[in-house]
Amino acid sequence: MSKHGKRYLKAASVVRRDAPLEDPKAALEVVKTGAYAKFDESVEIAVRLGVDPRHADQVVRGTVVLPHGTGKVTRVLVLAQGEKEKEAEEAGNNPGN
């Protein structure tokens, strides 16, 4: 029979089996107090929405803006001459674009 380690047992002792499953704030607190990894842990959430994706009016789509981006630098190559070259240089110097 396999045994669990000390860290697993400590994390498992935090989980209350009688807690309601519908409370996401309580679940997040359990995850935070039971965290023992030496890296940033992640949480996956599954939500049953009760929609039929075969119907066009019931498709659920969304986007999420990450708080610190993805960490990747975007580079753009522009092949231009004359006035368009100046426009591209100005756009590249503007951090808002």
Phi and psi in radians as a Rosetta constraint file:
Dihedral C 1 N 2 CA 2 C 2 CIRCULARHARMONIC -1.367 0.35
Dihedral N 2 CA 2 C 2 N 3 CIRCULARHARMONIC 2.621 0.35
Dihedral C 2 N 3 CA 3 C 3 CIRCULARHARMONIC -1.996 0.35
Dihedral N 3 CA 3 C 3 N 4 CIRCULARHARMONIC 2.732 0.35
Dihedral C 3 N 4 CA 4 C 4 CIRCULARHARMONIC -1.745 0.35
Dihedral N 4 CA 4 C 4 N 5 CIRCULARHARMONIC 2.667 0.35
Dihedral C 4 N 5 CA 5 C 5 CIRCULARHARMONIC -1.355 0.35
Dihedral N 5 CA 5 C 5 N 6 CIRCULARHARMONIC 3.063 0.35
Dihedral C 5 N 6 CA 6 C 6 CIRCULARHARMONIC -1.130 0.35
Dihedral N 6 CA 6 C 6 N 7 CIRCULARHARMONIC -0.722 0.35
Dihedral C 6 N 7 CA 7 C 7 CIRCULARHARMONIC -1.138 0.35
Dihedral N 7 CA 7 C 7 N 8 CIRCULARHARMONIC -0.716 0.35
Dihedral C 7 N 8 CA 8 C 8 CIRCULARHARMONIC -1.114 0.35
Dihedral N 8 CA 8 C 8 N 9 CIRCULARHARMONIC -0.795 0.35
Dihedral C 8 N 9 CA 9 C 9 CIRCULARHARMONIC -1.115 0.35
Dihedral N 9 CA 9 C 9 N 10 CIRCULARHARMONIC -0.660 0.35
Dihedral C 9 N 10 CA 10 C 10 CIRCULARHARMONIC -1.142 0.35
Dihedral N 10 CA 10 C 10 N 11 CIRCULARHARMONIC -0.755 0.35
Dihedral C 10 N 11 CA 11 C 11 CIRCULARHARMONIC -1.177 0.35
Dihedral N 11 CA 11 C 11 N 12 CIRCULARHARMONIC -0.664 0.35
Dihedral C 11 N 12 CA 12 C 12 CIRCULARHARMONIC -1.218 0.35
Dihedral N 12 CA 12 C 12 N 13 CIRCULARHARMONIC -0.470 0.35
Dihedral C 12 N 13 CA 13 C 13 CIRCULARHARMONIC -1.238 0.35
Dihedral N 13 CA 13 C 13 N 14 CIRCULARHARMONIC -0.354 0.35
Dihedral C 13 N 14 CA 14 C 14 CIRCULARHARMONIC -1.324 0.35
Dihedral N 14 CA 14 C 14 N 15 CIRCULARHARMONIC -0.507 0.35
Dihedral C 14 N 15 CA 15 C 15 CIRCULARHARMONIC -1.271 0.35
Dihedral N 15 CA 15 C 15 N 16 CIRCULARHARMONIC 2.211 0.35
Dihedral C 15 N 16 CA 16 C 16 CIRCULARHARMONIC -1.745 0.35
Dihedral N 16 CA 16 C 16 N 17 CIRCULARHARMONIC 2.149 0.35
Dihedral C 16 N 17 CA 17 C 17 CIRCULARHARMONIC -1.305 0.35
Dihedral N 17 CA 17 C 17 N 18 CIRCULARHARMONIC -0.352 0.35
Dihedral C 17 N 18 CA 18 C 18 CIRCULARHARMONIC -1.597 0.35
Dihedral N 18 CA 18 C 18 N 19 CIRCULARHARMONIC 0.010 0.35
Dihedral C 18 N 19 CA 19 C 19 CIRCULARHARMONIC -1.248 0.35
Dihedral N 19 CA 19 C 19 N 20 CIRCULARHARMONIC 2.530 0.35
Dihedral C 19 N 20 CA 20 C 20 CIRCULARHARMONIC -1.178 0.35
Dihedral N 20 CA 20 C 20 N 21 CIRCULARHARMONIC 2.472 0.35
Dihedral C 20 N 21 CA 21 C 21 CIRCULARHARMONIC -1.400 0.35
Dihedral N 21 CA 21 C 21 N 22 CIRCULARHARMONIC -0.265 0.35
Dihedral C 21 N 22 CA 22 C 22 CIRCULARHARMONIC -1.451 0.35
Dihedral N 22 CA 22 C 22 N 23 CIRCULARHARMONIC -0.139 0.35
Dihedral C 22 N 23 CA 23 C 23 CIRCULARHARMONIC -1.650 0.35
Dihedral N 23 CA 23 C 23 N 24 CIRCULARHARMONIC 1.734 0.35
Dihedral C 23 N 24 CA 24 C 24 CIRCULARHARMONIC -1.199 0.35
Dihedral N 24 CA 24 C 24 N 25 CIRCULARHARMONIC -0.537 0.35
Dihedral C 24 N 25 CA 25 C 25 CIRCULARHARMONIC -1.151 0.35
Dihedral N 25 CA 25 C 25 N 26 CIRCULARHARMONIC -0.725 0.35
Dihedral C 25 N 26 CA 26 C 26 CIRCULARHARMONIC -1.170 0.35
Dihedral N 26 CA 26 C 26 N 27 CIRCULARHARMONIC -0.661 0.35
Dihedral C 26 N 27 CA 27 C 27 CIRCULARHARMONIC -1.136 0.35
Dihedral N 27 CA 27 C 27 N 28 CIRCULARHARMONIC -0.690 0.35
Dihedral C 27 N 28 CA 28 C 28 CIRCULARHARMONIC -1.144 0.35
Dihedral N 28 CA 28 C 28 N 29 CIRCULARHARMONIC -0.656 0.35
Dihedral C 28 N 29 CA 29 C 29 CIRCULARHARMONIC -1.126 0.35
Dihedral N 29 CA 29 C 29 N 30 CIRCULARHARMONIC -0.678 0.35
Dihedral C 29 N 30 CA 30 C 30 CIRCULARHARMONIC -1.115 0.35
Dihedral N 30 CA 30 C 30 N 31 CIRCULARHARMONIC -0.714 0.35
Dihedral C 30 N 31 CA 31 C 31 CIRCULARHARMONIC -1.126 0.35
Dihedral N 31 CA 31 C 31 N 32 CIRCULARHARMONIC -0.749 0.35
Dihedral C 31 N 32 CA 32 C 32 CIRCULARHARMONIC -1.161 0.35
Dihedral N 32 CA 32 C 32 N 33 CIRCULARHARMONIC -0.727 0.35
Dihedral C 32 N 33 CA 33 C 33 CIRCULARHARMONIC -1.304 0.35
Dihedral N 33 CA 33 C 33 N 34 CIRCULARHARMONIC -0.444 0.35
Dihedral C 33 N 34 CA 34 C 34 CIRCULARHARMONIC -1.617 0.35
Dihedral N 34 CA 34 C 34 N 35 CIRCULARHARMONIC 0.027 0.35
Dihedral C 34 N 35 CA 35 C 35 CIRCULARHARMONIC -1.206 0.35
Dihedral N 35 CA 35 C 35 N 36 CIRCULARHARMONIC 2.280 0.35
Dihedral C 35 N 36 CA 36 C 36 CIRCULARHARMONIC -2.388 0.35
Dihedral N 36 CA 36 C 36 N 37 CIRCULARHARMONIC -0.019 0.35
Dihedral C 36 N 37 CA 37 C 37 CIRCULARHARMONIC -1.297 0.35
Dihedral N 37 CA 37 C 37 N 38 CIRCULARHARMONIC 2.782 0.35
Dihedral C 37 N 38 CA 38 C 38 CIRCULARHARMONIC -1.619 0.35
Dihedral N 38 CA 38 C 38 N 39 CIRCULARHARMONIC 0.310 0.35
Dihedral C 38 N 39 CA 39 C 39 CIRCULARHARMONIC -2.414 0.35
Dihedral N 39 CA 39 C 39 N 40 CIRCULARHARMONIC 2.977 0.35
Dihedral C 39 N 40 CA 40 C 40 CIRCULARHARMONIC -1.232 0.35
Dihedral N 40 CA 40 C 40 N 41 CIRCULARHARMONIC 2.044 0.35
Dihedral C 40 N 41 CA 41 C 41 CIRCULARHARMONIC -1.441 0.35
Dihedral N 41 CA 41 C 41 N 42 CIRCULARHARMONIC 2.794 0.35
Dihedral C 41 N 42 CA 42 C 42 CIRCULARHARMONIC -2.125 0.35
Dihedral N 42 CA 42 C 42 N 43 CIRCULARHARMONIC 2.808 0.35
Dihedral C 42 N 43 CA 43 C 43 CIRCULARHARMONIC -2.215 0.35
Dihedral N 43 CA 43 C 43 N 44 CIRCULARHARMONIC 2.350 0.35
Dihedral C 43 N 44 CA 44 C 44 CIRCULARHARMONIC -1.933 0.35
Dihedral N 44 CA 44 C 44 N 45 CIRCULARHARMONIC 2.356 0.35
Dihedral C 44 N 45 CA 45 C 45 CIRCULARHARMONIC -2.109 0.35
Dihedral N 45 CA 45 C 45 N 46 CIRCULARHARMONIC 2.308 0.35
Dihedral C 45 N 46 CA 46 C 46 CIRCULARHARMONIC -2.015 0.35
Dihedral N 46 CA 46 C 46 N 47 CIRCULARHARMONIC 2.225 0.35
Dihedral C 46 N 47 CA 47 C 47 CIRCULARHARMONIC -2.140 0.35
Dihedral N 47 CA 47 C 47 N 48 CIRCULARHARMONIC 2.228 0.35
Dihedral C 47 N 48 CA 48 C 48 CIRCULARHARMONIC -1.602 0.35
Dihedral N 48 CA 48 C 48 N 49 CIRCULARHARMONIC 1.939 0.35
Dihedral C 48 N 49 CA 49 C 49 CIRCULARHARMONIC -1.638 0.35
Dihedral N 49 CA 49 C 49 N 50 CIRCULARHARMONIC -0.307 0.35
Dihedral C 49 N 50 CA 50 C 50 CIRCULARHARMONIC 1.291 0.35
Dihedral N 50 CA 50 C 50 N 51 CIRCULARHARMONIC 0.517 0.35
Dihedral C 50 N 51 CA 51 C 51 CIRCULARHARMONIC -1.917 0.35
Dihedral N 51 CA 51 C 51 N 52 CIRCULARHARMONIC 2.735 0.35
Dihedral C 51 N 52 CA 52 C 52 CIRCULARHARMONIC -1.811 0.35
Dihedral N 52 CA 52 C 52 N 53 CIRCULARHARMONIC 1.911 0.35
Dihedral C 52 N 53 CA 53 C 53 CIRCULARHARMONIC -1.187 0.35
Dihedral N 53 CA 53 C 53 N 54 CIRCULARHARMONIC -0.163 0.35
Dihedral C 53 N 54 CA 54 C 54 CIRCULARHARMONIC -1.303 0.35
Dihedral N 54 CA 54 C 54 N 55 CIRCULARHARMONIC -0.319 0.35
Dihedral C 54 N 55 CA 55 C 55 CIRCULARHARMONIC -1.671 0.35
Dihedral N 55 CA 55 C 55 N 56 CIRCULARHARMONIC 2.287 0.35
Dihedral C 55 N 56 CA 56 C 56 CIRCULARHARMONIC -1.106 0.35
Dihedral N 56 CA 56 C 56 N 57 CIRCULARHARMONIC -0.548 0.35
Dihedral C 56 N 57 CA 57 C 57 CIRCULARHARMONIC -1.426 0.35
Dihedral N 57 CA 57 C 57 N 58 CIRCULARHARMONIC -0.059 0.35
Dihedral C 57 N 58 CA 58 C 58 CIRCULARHARMONIC -1.997 0.35
Dihedral N 58 CA 58 C 58 N 59 CIRCULARHARMONIC 0.186 0.35
Dihedral C 58 N 59 CA 59 C 59 CIRCULARHARMONIC -1.292 0.35
Dihedral N 59 CA 59 C 59 N 60 CIRCULARHARMONIC 2.330 0.35
Dihedral C 59 N 60 CA 60 C 60 CIRCULARHARMONIC -1.904 0.35
Dihedral N 60 CA 60 C 60 N 61 CIRCULARHARMONIC 2.132 0.35
Dihedral C 60 N 61 CA 61 C 61 CIRCULARHARMONIC -2.325 0.35
Dihedral N 61 CA 61 C 61 N 62 CIRCULARHARMONIC 2.674 0.35
Dihedral C 61 N 62 CA 62 C 62 CIRCULARHARMONIC -2.883 0.35
Dihedral N 62 CA 62 C 62 N 63 CIRCULARHARMONIC 2.887 0.35
Dihedral C 62 N 63 CA 63 C 63 CIRCULARHARMONIC -2.299 0.35
Dihedral N 63 CA 63 C 63 N 64 CIRCULARHARMONIC 2.725 0.35
Dihedral C 63 N 64 CA 64 C 64 CIRCULARHARMONIC -2.260 0.35
Dihedral N 64 CA 64 C 64 N 65 CIRCULARHARMONIC 2.311 0.35
Dihedral C 64 N 65 CA 65 C 65 CIRCULARHARMONIC -1.657 0.35
Dihedral N 65 CA 65 C 65 N 66 CIRCULARHARMONIC 2.089 0.35
Dihedral C 65 N 66 CA 66 C 66 CIRCULARHARMONIC -1.261 0.35
Dihedral N 66 CA 66 C 66 N 67 CIRCULARHARMONIC 2.521 0.35
Dihedral C 66 N 67 CA 67 C 67 CIRCULARHARMONIC -1.137 0.35
Dihedral N 67 CA 67 C 67 N 68 CIRCULARHARMONIC -0.521 0.35
Dihedral C 67 N 68 CA 68 C 68 CIRCULARHARMONIC -2.127 0.35
Dihedral N 68 CA 68 C 68 N 69 CIRCULARHARMONIC 0.349 0.35
Dihedral C 68 N 69 CA 69 C 69 CIRCULARHARMONIC 1.215 0.35
Dihedral N 69 CA 69 C 69 N 70 CIRCULARHARMONIC -2.848 0.35
Dihedral C 69 N 70 CA 70 C 70 CIRCULARHARMONIC -1.742 0.35
Dihedral N 70 CA 70 C 70 N 71 CIRCULARHARMONIC -0.127 0.35
Dihedral C 70 N 71 CA 71 C 71 CIRCULARHARMONIC 1.502 0.35
Dihedral N 71 CA 71 C 71 N 72 CIRCULARHARMONIC -0.036 0.35
Dihedral C 71 N 72 CA 72 C 72 CIRCULARHARMONIC -1.605 0.35
Dihedral N 72 CA 72 C 72 N 73 CIRCULARHARMONIC 2.498 0.35
Dihedral C 72 N 73 CA 73 C 73 CIRCULARHARMONIC -1.621 0.35
Dihedral N 73 CA 73 C 73 N 74 CIRCULARHARMONIC 2.307 0.35
Dihedral C 73 N 74 CA 74 C 74 CIRCULARHARMONIC -1.604 0.35
Dihedral N 74 CA 74 C 74 N 75 CIRCULARHARMONIC 2.248 0.35
Dihedral C 74 N 75 CA 75 C 75 CIRCULARHARMONIC -2.126 0.35
Dihedral N 75 CA 75 C 75 N 76 CIRCULARHARMONIC 2.438 0.35
Dihedral C 75 N 76 CA 76 C 76 CIRCULARHARMONIC -2.205 0.35
Dihedral N 76 CA 76 C 76 N 77 CIRCULARHARMONIC 2.315 0.35
Dihedral C 76 N 77 CA 77 C 77 CIRCULARHARMONIC -1.745 0.35
Dihedral N 77 CA 77 C 77 N 78 CIRCULARHARMONIC 2.227 0.35
Dihedral C 77 N 78 CA 78 C 78 CIRCULARHARMONIC -2.093 0.35
Dihedral N 78 CA 78 C 78 N 79 CIRCULARHARMONIC 2.203 0.35
Dihedral C 78 N 79 CA 79 C 79 CIRCULARHARMONIC -1.907 0.35
Dihedral N 79 CA 79 C 79 N 80 CIRCULARHARMONIC 1.809 0.35
Dihedral C 79 N 80 CA 80 C 80 CIRCULARHARMONIC -2.624 0.35
Dihedral N 80 CA 80 C 80 N 81 CIRCULARHARMONIC 2.884 0.35
Dihedral C 80 N 81 CA 81 C 81 CIRCULARHARMONIC -2.333 0.35
Dihedral N 81 CA 81 C 81 N 82 CIRCULARHARMONIC 2.709 0.35
Dihedral C 81 N 82 CA 82 C 82 CIRCULARHARMONIC 1.157 0.35
Dihedral N 82 CA 82 C 82 N 83 CIRCULARHARMONIC -2.268 0.35
Dihedral C 82 N 83 CA 83 C 83 CIRCULARHARMONIC -1.110 0.35
Dihedral N 83 CA 83 C 83 N 84 CIRCULARHARMONIC -0.679 0.35
Dihedral C 83 N 84 CA 84 C 84 CIRCULARHARMONIC -1.147 0.35
Dihedral N 84 CA 84 C 84 N 85 CIRCULARHARMONIC -0.544 0.35
Dihedral C 84 N 85 CA 85 C 85 CIRCULARHARMONIC -1.137 0.35
Dihedral N 85 CA 85 C 85 N 86 CIRCULARHARMONIC -0.735 0.35
Dihedral C 85 N 86 CA 86 C 86 CIRCULARHARMONIC -1.136 0.35
Dihedral N 86 CA 86 C 86 N 87 CIRCULARHARMONIC -0.719 0.35
Dihedral C 86 N 87 CA 87 C 87 CIRCULARHARMONIC -1.070 0.35
Dihedral N 87 CA 87 C 87 N 88 CIRCULARHARMONIC -0.722 0.35
Dihedral C 87 N 88 CA 88 C 88 CIRCULARHARMONIC -1.161 0.35
Dihedral N 88 CA 88 C 88 N 89 CIRCULARHARMONIC -0.697 0.35
Dihedral C 88 N 89 CA 89 C 89 CIRCULARHARMONIC -1.130 0.35
Dihedral N 89 CA 89 C 89 N 90 CIRCULARHARMONIC -0.719 0.35
Dihedral C 89 N 90 CA 90 C 90 CIRCULARHARMONIC -1.141 0.35
Dihedral N 90 CA 90 C 90 N 91 CIRCULARHARMONIC -0.696 0.35
Dihedral C 90 N 91 CA 91 C 91 CIRCULARHARMONIC -1.160 0.35
Dihedral N 91 CA 91 C 91 N 92 CIRCULARHARMONIC -0.608 0.35
Dihedral C 91 N 92 CA 92 C 92 CIRCULARHARMONIC -1.254 0.35
Dihedral N 92 CA 92 C 92 N 93 CIRCULARHARMONIC -0.455 0.35
Dihedral C 92 N 93 CA 93 C 93 CIRCULARHARMONIC -1.495 0.35
Dihedral N 93 CA 93 C 93 N 94 CIRCULARHARMONIC -0.152 0.35
Dihedral C 93 N 94 CA 94 C 94 CIRCULARHARMONIC -1.690 0.35
Dihedral N 94 CA 94 C 94 N 95 CIRCULARHARMONIC 1.912 0.35
Dihedral C 94 N 95 CA 95 C 95 CIRCULARHARMONIC -1.215 0.35
Dihedral N 95 CA 95 C 95 N 96 CIRCULARHARMONIC -0.192 0.35
Dihedral C 95 N 96 CA 96 C 96 CIRCULARHARMONIC -1.317 0.35
Dihedral N 96 CA 96 C 96 N 97 CIRCULARHARMONIC -0.309 0.35
